[in-house]
Amino acid sequence: MIEVRALTAGYGPVTVLRDLNFRADAGQITCIMGRNGAGKSTLMKAIMGLVPASSGSIVLNGQDVTRLPAHQVPLQGIAYVPQGRRLFGPLTVAENIAIGLNARRKGQATRDFVLDLFPRLGERLEQVASTLSGGEQQMLAIARALCLEPQVLLLDEPTEGLQPSMIALIRDTILKLKASGMATVLVEQRVDAVLKMADRVAFMMHGRVEAEAEARDLTAASPQFQEFVGV
């Protein structure tokens, strides 16, 4: 489980997250929703140590990771797929995966696991990452993150700009990971995707989690979507 307690953070003099509380449990998919500027991506970056906390704490399975340098956070078992993927474009699929494996010194078994999840990547191991389709690049970004064998996986808008068949494939993969006991935190704007994947939904506004709900209690017509997402 990862828990964010009374977190305040931002960029220099600009405060984005204000006394924010949030948690994601093991074996669950927790979706974060909110309008542009609500602080969703900043929350992800703060968990990863990329945005410093001015107060509050981030706790992973009882261990405080708030003040860790950003390069040490993945070593604790938190993996992050940012919006835009951030692959090593000039490197091959195999080389991108190797970099992910090296971060926590994982080996062949982990490599086999991620390639079983994404067989298409196994067919393109020698292809340069920047020449993959958008969906294939998203697969590779998730596969590289999973090479950490994380306890917590953070995904920022993983289906953005993808065609429906690729969205379905990404969704099915996320659901498979849930069975492994991983805590998955997903920033997503598409209500239909959230309702098909989420166990819990956290609604953000003005840098705080203002409401939470069990996904089973929500429908596409639920007022939370109109209030916090505008759909």
Secondary structure, DSSP 8 states (H G I E B T S, - for coil): -EEEEEEEEEETTEEEEEEEEEEE-TT-EEEEE--TTSSHHHHHHHHTTSS-EEEEEEEETTEE-TTS-GGGTGGGTEEEE-TT----TTSBHHHHHHHHHHHTT--HHHHHHHHHH-HHHHTTTTSBGGGS-HHHHHHHHHHHHHTT--SEEEEESTTTT--HHHHHHHHHHHHHHHTTT-EEEEE---HHHHHHH-SEEEEEETTEEEEEEEGGG--TT-HHIIIII--
